[in-house]
């Protein structure tokens, strides 16, 4: 019996030894960090992968959290559609919150997509200096990774006000549960990464189309400085973009936005997320989420030009509000370029005419499959940021030429006032119409401390007249609409379950 016990123990040790050897043997037929990140091509592939979550963010989340969570767009309520969903909660400022967290899936997915970018760029940045390949290519790839990490952290800082700051790859679940860093700490890292990226990246004219450039990194820096109200540094970095000679306004506002297969990364584009129509799996479908519904195939076909139009039922989102429509001055060319109208014969509303976001209604081939890129940073915003920074820095007269370039293209008269207070309001309103439906409005409201000034009366208008905001007769917003007016979104509850720090 004793011999049997000893033999069993030896067999156990042998099995353990074999198992340990098996676990430490790297499978050579599958990609892993042990065999990847060895060549220039590996790092190029990894950087390509770090861009990928941007397509999901700008197709599915950013317009909900940056545009519908403002007074620019709303949803077209369809009472046959059923219960209030996660997107309505964002538009209605009625997110369910418990202990600073929410179960809203839009917020969870935005959080996860940003950390997917961070995870991928951390792998690149911790390994790239240890591999020998072409120095200029390495600088370019490293700069792109630094920009993408900075961009993801800027999103997290603006949406949540705090987030775990990961700068190294995470090897275990325990390592993922870092304490929350406050916005100021995140800002410091964003600035560090963006400055380094600006030094490493080439200018637009020397960069492959669609990739970030030194101008993109400087624009992110300017975005950060404007957010922090650091007007002097903002002016300095914006001048770098203006004086680079790499960018200009397109002659017509409508031409600033890409078609489904042309006009991409044009001279006004500082950075746009790349989509491609077709079967490769890199297409978008934003417009199909935006267009009011229920819409019949025959009503949709003139907007899309597809060979196989199909009706859309249910409830759609991101519909321009009466408020944004009224915000355009008489004669503003941007209004007709940005907003169109469609009649929905199946609508339950008395008024069956709905506005829709025309600037993204580009003709394409197949239903639900679009290829136009999404504008993240345009040169028009550079000029408006420059006007704002100069005005806030006590140089109101110097701000006017930058502002008036934008107004001139829109067919509007030049602004002449040099009153700082008056010009501040004009620039704020100009940003609203120039950048309408580009996911900027909520951030502008928050950074200028205007939630109470703008969102409270906006909510009151919806509750007082729901039919003007796309509700059928006898339908109303939920009773808790416009009750959660915080500057930051709550953190995702699913992630909170994995960390003691949320």
ZADOVO-804481 format. One record per residue (C-alpha): residue number from 1; residue in one letter; x, y, z. Coordinates in nm, 4 decimals, decimal comma, always signed. Each point is the difference from the previous one (the first is absolute). Example, Ala and Ser with C-alpha at 12.3 -4.5 7.8 and 13.67 -1.06 7.14 Angstrom:
// ZADOVO-804481
NODE   lumvo   dogu         px         py         pz
NODE       1      A    +1,2300    -0,4500    +0,7800
NODE       2      S    +0,1370    +0,3440    -0,0660
// end
This chain:
// ZADOVO-804481
NODE   lumvo   dogu         px         py         pz
NODE       1      X    +0,0000    +0,0000    +0,0000
NODE       2      X    +0,2852    +0,2345    +0,0899
NODE       3      X    +0,1648    -0,0759    -0,3369
NODE       4      X    -0,3238    +0,0892    -0,1765
NODE       5      X    -0,0142    +0,3392    +0,1773
NODE       6      X    +0,3599    +0,0821    -0,0915
NODE       7      X    -0,0622    -0,0999    -0,3630
NODE       8      X    -0,3101    +0,2157    -0,0167
NODE       9      X    +0,2014    +0,2926    +0,1341
NODE      10      X    +0,2720    -0,0482    -0,2629
NODE      11      X    -0,2584    -0,0176    -0,2780
NODE      12      X    -0,1552    +0,3198    +0,1353
NODE      13      X    +0,3369    +0,1777    -0,0010
NODE      14      X    +0,0720    -0,1222    -0,3535
NODE      15      X    -0,3402    +0,1217    -0,1201
NODE      16      X    +0,0525    +0,3370    +0,1670
NODE      17      X    +0,3429    +0,0348    -0,1587
NODE      18      X    -0,1373    -0,0826    -0,3445
NODE      19      X    -0,2931    +0,2349    +0,0515
NODE      20      X    +0,2304    +0,2862    +0,1025
NODE      21      X    +0,2182    -0,0586    -0,3051
NODE      22      X    -0,3101    -0,0009    -0,2186
NODE      23      X    -0,1251    +0,3285    +0,1461
NODE      24      X    +0,3308    +0,1774    -0,0524
NODE      25      X    +0,0404    -0,1172    -0,3588
NODE      26      X    -0,1012    +0,2764    -0,2399
NODE      27      X    -0,2423    -0,1225    -0,2718
NODE      28      X    +0,1631    +0,1046    -0,3251
NODE      29      X    -0,3146    -0,0296    -0,2106
NODE      30      X    -0,1874    +0,2753    +0,1896
NODE      31      X    +0,0821    +0,3664    +0,0475
NODE      32      X    +0,1127    +0,0969    +0,3499
NODE      33      X    +0,2210    +0,2653    +0,1540
NODE      34      X    +0,2715    -0,2618    +0,0343
NODE      35      X    +0,0394    -0,0355    -0,3774
NODE      36      X    -0,1519    +0,3294    -0,1192
NODE      37      X    +0,1538    +0,3494    +0,0257
NODE      38      X    +0,3212    -0,1206    -0,1617
NODE      39      X    +0,0014    +0,1898    -0,3298
NODE      40      X    -0,0950    +0,3309    -0,1568
NODE      41      X    -0,2959    -0,1704    -0,1669
NODE      42      X    -0,1213    -0,1263    +0,3395
NODE      43      X    -0,0072    +0,3521    +0,1411
NODE      44      X    -0,1705    +0,1367    -0,3104
NODE      45      X    -0,2686    -0,2648    +0,0385
NODE      46      X    -0,0372    +0,0766    +0,3710
NODE      47      X    -0,0417    +0,3734    -0,0609
NODE      48      X    -0,2615    -0,0741    -0,2651
NODE      49      X    -0,1840    -0,2022    +0,2635
NODE      50      X    +0,0132    +0,2886    +0,2478
NODE      51      X    -0,2075    +0,2140    -0,2379
NODE      52      X    -0,2734    -0,2625    -0,0342
NODE      53      X    -0,2092    +0,0832    +0,3110
NODE      54      X    -0,0461    +0,3544    -0,1342
NODE      55      X    -0,2317    -0,1384    -0,2665
NODE      56      X    -0,2305    -0,1471    +0,2630
NODE      57      X    +0,0208    +0,3102    +0,2197
NODE      58      X    -0,0989    +0,2409    -0,2766
NODE      59      X    -0,2511    -0,2311    -0,1633
NODE      60      X    -0,1913    -0,0983    +0,3131
NODE      61      X    +0,0825    +0,2064    +0,3101
NODE      62      X    +0,1499    +0,3462    -0,0454
NODE      63      X    -0,3091    +0,1556    -0,1562
NODE      64      X    -0,2157    -0,1295    +0,2847
NODE      65      X    +0,2262    +0,1260    +0,2766
NODE      66      X    +0,1143    +0,3236    -0,1633
NODE      67      X    -0,2944    +0,1139    -0,2130
NODE      68      X    -0,3222    -0,1588    +0,1278
NODE      69      X    +0,1110    +0,0825    +0,3538
NODE      70      X    -0,0467    +0,3677    -0,0882
NODE      71      X    -0,2584    +0,2290    -0,1539
NODE      72      X    +0,1064    -0,0748    -0,3592
NODE      73      X    -0,1685    -0,3337    -0,0655
NODE      74      X    -0,2690    -0,2210    +0,1463
NODE      75      X    -0,1792    -0,3270    -0,0824
NODE      76      X    -0,3175    -0,0570    -0,1995
NODE      77      X    -0,2218    -0,1745    +0,2522
NODE      78      X    -0,1884    -0,3002    -0,1342
NODE      79      X    -0,2437    -0,1179    +0,2666
NODE      80      X    -0,0365    -0,3340    -0,1820
NODE      81      X    +0,3701    -0,0660    +0,0505
NODE      82      X    -0,0360    -0,0984    +0,3653
NODE      83      X    +0,1942    +0,0928    +0,3097
NODE      84      X    +0,2302    +0,2953    +0,0404
NODE      85      X    +0,3483    -0,1068    -0,1058
NODE      86      X    +0,3555    +0,0926    +0,0944
NODE      87      X    +0,0291    +0,2665    -0,2688
NODE      88      X    -0,3170    +0,1762    +0,1119
NODE      89      X    +0,1379    +0,0155    +0,3537
NODE      90      X    +0,3031    +0,1906    -0,1287
NODE      91      X    -0,2117    +0,2401    -0,2062
NODE      92      X    -0,2421    +0,0541    +0,2888
NODE      93      X    +0,2704    +0,0597    +0,2622
NODE      94      X    -0,1610    -0,2838    +0,1933
NODE      95      X    +0,2796    -0,2507    +0,0447
NODE      96      X    -0,0614    -0,2498    +0,2790
NODE      97      X    +0,2811    +0,0553    +0,2530
NODE      98      X    +0,0950    -0,1998    +0,3085
NODE      99      X    +0,3084    +0,0823    +0,2073
NODE     100      X    +0,1486    +0,1980    -0,2855
NODE     101      X    -0,0444    -0,2774    -0,2575
NODE     102      X    -0,2539    -0,0807    -0,2711
NODE     103      X    -0,1121    -0,3123    -0,1829
NODE     104      X    -0,0411    +0,1964    -0,3252
NODE     105      X    +0,1629    -0,2076    -0,2734
NODE     106      X    +0,0987    +0,2972    -0,2166
NODE     107      X    +0,2206    +0,1269    +0,2796
NODE     108      X    +0,1476    -0,3432    +0,0616
NODE     109      X    +0,0907    -0,0458    -0,3663
NODE     110      X    +0,1530    +0,3479    -0,0297
NODE     111      X    +0,2121    -0,0651    +0,3081
NODE     112      X    +0,1133    -0,3384    -0,1316
NODE     113      X    +0,0823    +0,1265    -0,3493
NODE     114      X    +0,2212    +0,2750    +0,1411
NODE     115      X    +0,1833    -0,2515    +0,2164
NODE     116      X    +0,0390    -0,2294    -0,2976
NODE     117      X    +0,1931    +0,2815    -0,1695
NODE     118      X    +0,2028    +0,0549    +0,3172
NODE     119      X    +0,0759    -0,3704    +0,0382
NODE     120      X    +0,1193    -0,0315    -0,3588
NODE     121      X    +0,2131    +0,3140    +0,0080
NODE     122      X    +0,1568    -0,0947    +0,3337
NODE     123      X    +0,1192    -0,3269    -0,1532
NODE     124      X    +0,1553    +0,1934    -0,2874
NODE     125      X    +0,1607    +0,2730    +0,2087
NODE     126      X    +0,1604    -0,2347    +0,2526
NODE     127      X    +0,1608    -0,2118    -0,2739
NODE     128      X    +0,0787    +0,2183    -0,2990
NODE     129      X    +0,3285    +0,1460    +0,1286
NODE     130      X    +0,1396    -0,3501    +0,0552
NODE     131      X    -0,0289    -0,1023    -0,3649
NODE     132      X    +0,2395    +0,1226    -0,2675
NODE     133      X    -0,1561    +0,1214    -0,3260
NODE     134      X    -0,0145    +0,3118    -0,2193
NODE     135      X    +0,0308    +0,3042    +0,2301
NODE     136      X    -0,2410    +0,2249    -0,1901
NODE     137      X    -0,2633    -0,2715    -0,0204
NODE     138      X    +0,0431    -0,0656    +0,3715
NODE     139      X    -0,0478    +0,3696    +0,0838
NODE     140      X    -0,3147    +0,0102    -0,2082
NODE     141      X    -0,1506    -0,3136    +0,1530
NODE     142      X    +0,0903    +0,1048    +0,3533
NODE     143      X    -0,1540    +0,3427    -0,0590
NODE     144      X    -0,3231    -0,1563    -0,1230
NODE     145      X    -0,0210    -0,2245    +0,3063
NODE     146      X    +0,0639    +0,2928    +0,2345
NODE     147      X    -0,2697    +0,2072    -0,1685
NODE     148      X    -0,2554    -0,2802    +0,0159
NODE     149      X    +0,0666    -0,0600    +0,3698
NODE     150      X    -0,0291    +0,3720    +0,0703
NODE     151      X    -0,3245    +0,0190    -0,1976
NODE     152      X    -0,1527    -0,2921    +0,1910
NODE     153      X    +0,0930    +0,1538    +0,3343
NODE     154      X    -0,1395    +0,3376    -0,1075
NODE     155      X    -0,3308    -0,1707    -0,0742
NODE     156      X    +0,0008    -0,1729    +0,3378
NODE     157      X    +0,0878    +0,3242    +0,1801
NODE     158      X    -0,2788    +0,1943    -0,1709
NODE     159      X    -0,2643    -0,2671    +0,0379
NODE     160      X    +0,0759    -0,1216    +0,3514
NODE     161      X    +0,2273    +0,2543    +0,1715
NODE     162      X    +0,2147    -0,2831    +0,1342
NODE     163      X    +0,1269    -0,3368    -0,1152
NODE     164      X    +0,2735    -0,2566    +0,0693
NODE     165      X    +0,3282    +0,1149    -0,1543
NODE     166      X    +0,1671    -0,2979    -0,1655
NODE     167      X    +0,3353    +0,0604    -0,1692
NODE     168      X    +0,1224    -0,3598    -0,0052
NODE     169      X    -0,1543    -0,3184    -0,1392
NODE     170      X    -0,2326    -0,1759    +0,2442
NODE     171      X    +0,0918    -0,3632    +0,0583
NODE     172      X    -0,2720    -0,0969    +0,2487
NODE     173      X    -0,3434    +0,0993    +0,1253
NODE     174      X    +0,1499    +0,1252    +0,3266
NODE     175      X    +0,2370    +0,2297    -0,1894
NODE     176      X    -0,2966    +0,1488    -0,1849
NODE     177      X    -0,1593    +0,1281    +0,3206
NODE     178      X    +0,1929    +0,3240    +0,0415
NODE     179      X    -0,1301    +0,2899    +0,2114
NODE     180      X    -0,1845    +0,2727    -0,1868
NODE     181      X    +0,2169    +0,2928    -0,1086
NODE     182      X    -0,1621    +0,3426    +0,0122
NODE     183      X    -0,0342    +0,2101    -0,3131
NODE     184      X    +0,3067    +0,2135    +0,0791
NODE     185      X    +0,2214    -0,3106    +0,0065
NODE     186      X    -0,1480    -0,1244    -0,3258
NODE     187      X    +0,0505    +0,3441    -0,1556
NODE     188      X    +0,3695    -0,0074    +0,0873
NODE     189      X    +0,0473    -0,3335    -0,1733
NODE     190      X    -0,2043    +0,1088    -0,3017
NODE     191      X    +0,2166    +0,3099    -0,0363
NODE     192      X    +0,3196    -0,2029    +0,0328
NODE     193      X    -0,1091    -0,2547    -0,2610
NODE     194      X    -0,1360    +0,2594    -0,2431
NODE     195      X    +0,3143    +0,2144    +0,0172
NODE     196      X    +0,2181    -0,3046    -0,0636
NODE     197      X    -0,2255    -0,1051    -0,2886
NODE     198      X    +0,0212    +0,3460    -0,1584
NODE     199      X    +0,3810    -0,0244    +0,0029
NODE     200      X    +0,0069    -0,3490    -0,1497
NODE     201      X    -0,2722    +0,0180    -0,2637
NODE     202      X    +0,0473    +0,1361    -0,3525
NODE     203      X    -0,2077    +0,2783    -0,1512
NODE     204      X    -0,3150    -0,0890    -0,1901
NODE     205      X    +0,1706    +0,0392    -0,3388
NODE     206      X    +0,2555    -0,2648    +0,0998
NODE     207      X    -0,2340    -0,2423    +0,1745
NODE     208      X    -0,2069    -0,2843    -0,1437
NODE     209      X    -0,3601    +0,1093    -0,0494
NODE     210      X    -0,2242    -0,0685    +0,2977
NODE     211      X    +0,2768    -0,0265    +0,2585
NODE     212      X    +0,0537    +0,2600    +0,2685
NODE     213      X    +0,2599    +0,2712    -0,0555
NODE     214      X    +0,1892    +0,2647    +0,1924
NODE     215      X    -0,2945    +0,2296    -0,0727
NODE     216      X    -0,2403    -0,2533    +0,1510
NODE     217      X    +0,2089    -0,0241    +0,3161
NODE     218      X    +0,0180    +0,3778    +0,0292
NODE     219      X    -0,3760    +0,0216    -0,0464
NODE     220      X    -0,0497    -0,2455    +0,2854
NODE     221      X    +0,2312    +0,2144    +0,2127
NODE     222      X    -0,2044    +0,3076    -0,0869
NODE     223      X    -0,3187    -0,1894    +0,0877
NODE     224      X    +0,1498    -0,0812    +0,3397
NODE     225      X    +0,1198    +0,3565    +0,0651
NODE     226      X    -0,3398    +0,1450    -0,0941
NODE     227      X    -0,1653    -0,2482    +0,2361
NODE     228      X    +0,2355    +0,1107    +0,2789
NODE     229      X    -0,0467    +0,3697    -0,0893
NODE     230      X    +0,3738    +0,0376    -0,0607
NODE     231      X    -0,0410    +0,2604    -0,2720
NODE     232      X    +0,3653    +0,0921    -0,0518
NODE     233      X    +0,1236    -0,3561    -0,0667
NODE     234      X    -0,3080    -0,0579    -0,2166
NODE     235      X    +0,0827    +0,3042    -0,2142
NODE     236      X    +0,3612    -0,1126    -0,0400
NODE     237      X    -0,0822    -0,3505    -0,1168
NODE     238      X    -0,2847    +0,1161    -0,2243
NODE     239      X    +0,2364    +0,2410    -0,1758
NODE     240      X    +0,2182    -0,2997    -0,0818
NODE     241      X    -0,2920    -0,1547    -0,1891
NODE     242      X    -0,1037    +0,3243    -0,1703
NODE     243      X    +0,3548    +0,0842    -0,1076
NODE     244      X    +0,0803    -0,3526    -0,1206
NODE     245      X    -0,1552    +0,0580    -0,3418
NODE     246      X    -0,1420    -0,3523    +0,0161
NODE     247      X    -0,3654    +0,0941    +0,0440
NODE     248      X    -0,2648    +0,2330    -0,1406
NODE     249      X    -0,3769    +0,0302    -0,0125
NODE     250      X    -0,1756    -0,1666    -0,2903
NODE     251      X    -0,1711    +0,2605    -0,2162
NODE     252      X    -0,3458    -0,1387    +0,0762
NODE     253      X    -0,1053    -0,1219    +0,3422
NODE     254      X    -0,1682    -0,3061    -0,1476
NODE     255      X    +0,3300    -0,1087    -0,1562
NODE     256      X    +0,1692    -0,0215    +0,3403
NODE     257      X    -0,1709    -0,3368    +0,0523
NODE     258      X    +0,0936    -0,3135    -0,1861
NODE     259      X    -0,2042    -0,1918    -0,2477
NODE     260      X    -0,0293    -0,3734    +0,0457
NODE     261      X    +0,3049    -0,0656    -0,2195
NODE     262      X    +0,1515    +0,3396    -0,0866
NODE     263      X    +0,1106    +0,3358    +0,1455
NODE     264      X    +0,1543    -0,1772    +0,2983
NODE     265      X    +0,2739    +0,1600    +0,2116
NODE     266      X    -0,0368    +0,3248    -0,1935
NODE     267      X    +0,1907    +0,3211    +0,0714
NODE     268      X    -0,2400    +0,0982    +0,2800
NODE     269      X    +0,0317    -0,3354    +0,1740
NODE     270      X    +0,2392    -0,0191    +0,2951
NODE     271      X    -0,1224    -0,3441    +0,1034
NODE     272      X    -0,2911    -0,2157    -0,1049
NODE     273      X    -0,0896    -0,3578    +0,0862
NODE     274      X    +0,0300    -0,2189    -0,3087
NODE     275      X    -0,2887    -0,2074    -0,1337
NODE     276      X    -0,0288    -0,1880    -0,3285
NODE     277      X    -0,3176    -0,1104    -0,1696
NODE     278      X    -0,0091    -0,3660    -0,0974
NODE     279      X    +0,0395    -0,3507    +0,1333
NODE     280      X    +0,3355    +0,0384    +0,1811
NODE     281      X    -0,1727    +0,0696    +0,3322
NODE     282      X    +0,1320    +0,3536    +0,0419
NODE     283      X    -0,3140    +0,1828    -0,1103
NODE     284      X    -0,2207    +0,2248    +0,2099
NODE     285      X    -0,3763    +0,0275    +0,0314
NODE     286      X    -0,0432    +0,3183    +0,2029
NODE     287      X    -0,2571    +0,1505    -0,2324
NODE     288      X    -0,2261    -0,3018    +0,0402
NODE     289      X    +0,0007    +0,0585    +0,3750
NODE     290      X    -0,0675    +0,3731    -0,0496
NODE     291      X    -0,2738    +0,0087    -0,2621
NODE     292      X    -0,3473    +0,0435    +0,1549
NODE     293      X    -0,2223    -0,3073    -0,0074
NODE     294      X    -0,2232    -0,1858    -0,0671
NODE     295      X    +0,1053    +0,0775    -0,3557
NODE     296      X    -0,1098    -0,1929    -0,3081
NODE     297      X    +0,2470    -0,1170    -0,2628
NODE     298      X    -0,1366    +0,2522    -0,2477
NODE     299      X    +0,0409    +0,2840    +0,2496
NODE     300      X    +0,3576    -0,1048    +0,0819
NODE     301      X    +0,1235    -0,0595    -0,3555
NODE     302      X    +0,0318    +0,3687    -0,1015
NODE     303      X    +0,2216    +0,0615    +0,3056
NODE     304      X    +0,2370    -0,2922    -0,0515
NODE     305      X    -0,0085    -0,0815    -0,3719
NODE     306      X    +0,0389    -0,3709    +0,0687
NODE     307      X    -0,1013    -0,2715    -0,2420
NODE     308      X    -0,1725    -0,1999    +0,2747
NODE     309      X    -0,1753    +0,2486    +0,2331
NODE     310      X    -0,1783    -0,1592    +0,2920
NODE     311      X    -0,2431    +0,1483    +0,2438
NODE     312      X    +0,1070    +0,0655    +0,3585
NODE     313      X    -0,2413    -0,0406    +0,2887
NODE     314      X    +0,0507    +0,0551    +0,3690
NODE     315      X    +0,1334    +0,3201    +0,1484
NODE     316      X    +0,2957    +0,1980    -0,1288
NODE     317      X    +0,2221    +0,2602    +0,1559
NODE     318      X    +0,2138    +0,3100    -0,0478
NODE     319      X    -0,2774    +0,2025    -0,1597
NODE     320      X    +0,0710    +0,3770    -0,0166
NODE     321      X    -0,2008    +0,1889    +0,2624
NODE     322      X    -0,2053    +0,3123    -0,0669
NODE     323      X    +0,2649    +0,1735    +0,2131
NODE     324      X    +0,2925    -0,0696    -0,2331
NODE     325      X    -0,2139    +0,0822    -0,3037
NODE     326      X    -0,0820    +0,3399    +0,1532
NODE     327      X    +0,3660    +0,0614    +0,0849
NODE     328      X    +0,0971    +0,0706    -0,3627
NODE     329      X    -0,0065    +0,3639    -0,1075
NODE     330      X    -0,2013    +0,0984    -0,3049
NODE     331      X    +0,2053    -0,0665    -0,3126
NODE     332      X    +0,2369    -0,2487    +0,1641
NODE     333      X    +0,0975    -0,2447    -0,2755
NODE     334      X    +0,0870    -0,2635    +0,2583
NODE     335      X    -0,3621    -0,0544    +0,0943
NODE     336      X    -0,1088    -0,1563    -0,3298
NODE     337      X    +0,3281    -0,1916    -0,0245
NODE     338      X    -0,0485    -0,1471    +0,3473
NODE     339      X    -0,3745    -0,0587    +0,0366
NODE     340      X    -0,2534    -0,1482    -0,2385
NODE     341      X    -0,3638    -0,1048    +0,0373
NODE     342      X    -0,1870    -0,3217    -0,0693
NODE     343      X    -0,3679    -0,0918    +0,0226
NODE     344      X    -0,0765    -0,3296    +0,1751
NODE     345      X    -0,3421    -0,1241    -0,1039
NODE     346      X    -0,0031    -0,2645    +0,2746
NODE     347      X    +0,0811    +0,2410    +0,2832
NODE     348      X    -0,2436    +0,0192    +0,2900
NODE     349      X    +0,0543    +0,3749    +0,0283
NODE     350      X    -0,2495    +0,2474    -0,1389
NODE     351      X    +0,2910    +0,1814    -0,1651
NODE     352      X    +0,1693    -0,2701    -0,2017
NODE     353      X    +0,2861    +0,2196    -0,1214
NODE     354      X    +0,3305    -0,0629    +0,1782
NODE     355      X    +0,3394    +0,1644    -0,0267
NODE     356      X    +0,3021    -0,2240    -0,0533
NODE     357      X    +0,3782    +0,0483    -0,0026
NODE     358      X    +0,0626    +0,0669    -0,3664
NODE     359      X    +0,3766    +0,0527    +0,0243
NODE     360      X    +0,0436    -0,3767    +0,0461
NODE     361      X    -0,2616    -0,1063    -0,2572
NODE     362      X    +0,2431    -0,0989    -0,2755
NODE     363      X    -0,1035    -0,2131    -0,2928
NODE     364      X    +0,1286    -0,3581    +0,0114
NODE     365      X    -0,0643    -0,3411    -0,1515
NODE     366      X    -0,1437    -0,2373    +0,2580
NODE     367      X    -0,2502    +0,0436    +0,2804
NODE     368      X    +0,1619    +0,0332    +0,3434
NODE     369      X    +0,3530    +0,0227    -0,1381
NODE     370      X    +0,1619    +0,3428    -0,0183
NODE     371      X    +0,3573    +0,1161    -0,0490
NODE     372      X    +0,0224    +0,3673    +0,0845
NODE     373      X    +0,2616    +0,0859    +0,2610
NODE     374      X    -0,0903    +0,1656    +0,3294
NODE     375      X    +0,1543    +0,3424    +0,0703
NODE     376      X    +0,1771    +0,0129    +0,3358
NODE     377      X    +0,2026    +0,3190    -0,0506
NODE     378      X    -0,0504    +0,2490    -0,2847
NODE     379      X    +0,1996    +0,3136    -0,0747
NODE     380      X    -0,3194    +0,1986    +0,0551
NODE     381      X    +0,0207    -0,0964    +0,3664
NODE     382      X    +0,3625    +0,1138    +0,0100
NODE     383      X    -0,1117    +0,3468    -0,1105
NODE     384      X    -0,2829    +0,0095    +0,2533
NODE     385      X    +0,2323    -0,1178    +0,2774
NODE     386      X    +0,2464    +0,2707    -0,1009
NODE     387      X    -0,2715    +0,2649    +0,0140
NODE     388      X    -0,1081    -0,1235    +0,3430
NODE     389      X    +0,3524    -0,0160    +0,1415
NODE     390      X    +0,0868    +0,3500    -0,1228
NODE     391      X    -0,3245    +0,1467    +0,1290
NODE     392      X    +0,0418    -0,1593    +0,3429
NODE     393      X    +0,3616    +0,1172    +0,0035
NODE     394      X    -0,1113    +0,3624    -0,0374
NODE     395      X    +0,0689    +0,0246    -0,3753
NODE     396      X    -0,3548    +0,0326    -0,1296
NODE     397      X    +0,0953    +0,2025    -0,3052
NODE     398      X    +0,2534    -0,2625    -0,1043
NODE     399      X    -0,2670    -0,2704    +0,0360
NODE     400      X    -0,2286    +0,1487    -0,2652
NODE     401      X    +0,1861    -0,1103    -0,3179
NODE     402      X    -0,0090    -0,3646    +0,1100
NODE     403      X    -0,3688    +0,0132    +0,0858
NODE     404      X    -0,0903    +0,1861    -0,3170
NODE     405      X    +0,1665    -0,2555    -0,2254
NODE     406      X    -0,2614    -0,2444    +0,1248
NODE     407      X    -0,2878    +0,2437    -0,0371
NODE     408      X    +0,1067    +0,1086    -0,3468
NODE     409      X    -0,0149    -0,3556    -0,1319
NODE     410      X    -0,3451    -0,0340    +0,1552
NODE     411      X    -0,1177    +0,3092    -0,1902
NODE     412      X    -0,0361    +0,2108    +0,3149
NODE     413      X    +0,1153    +0,3569    +0,0685
NODE     414      X    +0,3213    +0,0606    +0,1906
NODE     415      X    -0,0117    +0,0533    +0,3755
NODE     416      X    +0,1484    +0,3320    +0,1062
NODE     417      X    -0,0512    +0,0211    +0,3750
NODE     418      X    +0,3077    -0,0055    +0,2211
NODE     419      X    -0,1949    -0,0399    +0,3223
NODE     420      X    +0,1432    -0,3109    +0,1632
NODE     421      X    -0,3354    -0,1010    +0,1517
NODE     422      X    -0,1913    +0,0448    -0,3266
NODE     423      X    +0,2647    -0,1784    -0,2016
NODE     424      X    +0,0041    -0,2889    +0,2462
NODE     425      X    -0,3698    -0,0620    -0,0669
NODE     426      X    +0,0406    +0,0353    -0,3757
NODE     427      X    +0,2840    -0,2538    -0,0095
NODE     428      X    -0,1955    -0,2409    +0,2195
NODE     429      X    -0,2998    +0,0203    -0,2338
NODE     430      X    +0,2222    -0,0240    -0,3065
NODE     431      X    +0,1500    -0,3244    +0,1278
NODE     432      X    -0,3491    -0,1407    +0,0362
NODE     433      X    -0,1022    +0,0459    -0,3632
NODE     434      X    +0,3407    -0,0518    -0,1639
NODE     435      X    +0,0635    -0,3248    +0,1901
NODE     436      X    -0,3606    -0,1163    +0,0208
NODE     437      X    -0,0360    -0,3800    +0,0225
NODE     438      X    +0,3760    -0,0517    +0,0396
NODE     439      X    -0,0310    -0,0973    +0,3696
NODE     440      X    +0,1353    +0,3271    +0,1423
NODE     441      X    -0,3058    +0,1612    +0,1556
NODE     442      X    -0,0127    -0,1808    +0,3377
NODE     443      X    +0,3700    +0,0608    +0,0614
NODE     444      X    -0,0463    +0,3706    -0,0797
NODE     445      X    -0,2926    +0,0288    +0,2406
NODE     446      X    +0,1949    -0,1653    +0,2811
NODE     447      X    +0,3294    +0,1849    -0,0419
NODE     448      X    -0,1784    +0,3364    -0,0048
NODE     449      X    -0,2083    -0,0894    +0,3090
NODE     450      X    -0,3350    +0,0396    -0,1802
NODE     451      X    -0,1909    -0,3132    +0,1011
NODE     452      X    -0,2510    +0,1908    +0,2105
NODE     453      X    -0,0203    +0,2841    -0,2513
NODE     454      X    -0,0632    -0,2222    -0,3035
NODE     455      X    -0,1169    -0,3484    +0,0939
NODE     456      X    -0,2544    +0,0936    +0,2679
NODE     457      X    -0,2113    +0,2262    -0,2274
NODE     458      X    +0,0476    -0,2444    -0,2881
NODE     459      X    -0,1472    -0,2780    +0,2122
NODE     460      X    -0,2855    +0,2240    +0,1047
NODE     461      X    -0,0811    +0,0715    -0,3665
NODE     462      X    -0,0161    -0,3705    -0,0784
NODE     463      X    -0,2242    -0,0742    +0,2981
NODE     464      X    -0,2258    +0,2944    -0,0813
NODE     465      X    -0,0371    -0,0883    -0,3704
NODE     466      X    +0,0986    -0,3634    -0,0695
NODE     467      X    -0,1621    +0,0022    -0,3435
NODE     468      X    +0,2519    +0,2632    -0,1176
NODE     469      X    +0,2731    -0,2462    +0,0982
NODE     470      X    -0,1288    -0,2974    -0,2002
NODE     471      X    -0,2396    -0,1596    +0,2477
NODE     472      X    -0,3368    -0,1238    -0,1323
NODE     473      X    -0,3160    +0,1487    +0,1459
NODE     474      X    -0,0562    -0,1007    +0,3621
NODE     475      X    +0,3576    -0,1262    +0,0360
NODE     476      X    +0,2373    +0,1689    +0,2413
NODE     477      X    +0,3614    -0,0207    +0,1197
NODE     478      X    +0,0527    -0,2234    +0,3032
NODE     479      X    -0,0713    +0,1514    +0,3406
NODE     480      X    +0,3692    +0,0017    +0,0928
NODE     481      X    +0,1097    +0,1817    -0,3166
NODE     482      X    +0,2555    +0,2775    +0,0589
NODE     483      X    +0,0619    -0,0883    +0,3622
NODE     484      X    +0,3637    -0,1176    -0,0303
NODE     485      X    +0,1918    +0,3124    -0,1011
NODE     486      X    +0,3527    -0,0953    +0,0986
NODE     487      X    +0,3056    +0,1208    -0,1914
NODE     488      X    +0,1355    -0,3554    -0,0196
NODE     489      X    -0,1495    -0,3353    -0,0825
NODE     490      X    -0,0097    -0,2631    +0,2751
NODE     491      X    +0,2496    -0,2823    -0,0357
NODE     492      X    -0,1178    -0,3316    -0,1481
NODE     493      X    -0,1396    -0,2339    +0,2633
NODE     494      X    +0,1319    -0,3135    -0,1714
NODE     495      X    +0,3558    +0,1308    +0,0273
NODE     496      X    -0,0657    +0,1040    +0,3603
NODE     497      X    -0,0686    -0,3626    +0,0826
NODE     498      X    +0,3596    -0,0802    -0,1004
NODE     499      X    +0,1678    +0,2754    +0,2006
NODE     500      X    -0,0113    +0,1088    +0,3662
NODE     501      X    +0,0841    +0,3574    -0,1036
NODE     502      X    -0,3209    +0,0925    -0,1842
// end
